């Protein structure tokens, strides 16, 4: 015996988790931008590590 609430759960499970994907994508973009900024503004001006 299924109720209307059970069928609603199944329907929601078929949808794409757009909010979660947006958060992960935003985190990824911020990570790449941060890494690129560190590379451009810290690593390149100092030069490579040499002995």
MOLIN-V677271 format. One line per field, one symbol per residue. ss: DSSP state (A for helix, B for strand, O for the rest). phi: phi as a letter, one per 40 degrees, with the letter a starting at -180 (. if undefined). Layout:
BEGIN
ss->???
phi->???
END
This chain:
BEGIN
ss->OOOAAAAAAAAAAAOOOAAAAAAAAAAAAAAAAAAAAAAAAAAAAAOOOOO
phi->.bbccccccccccccccccccccccccccccccccccccccbccccgccbb
END
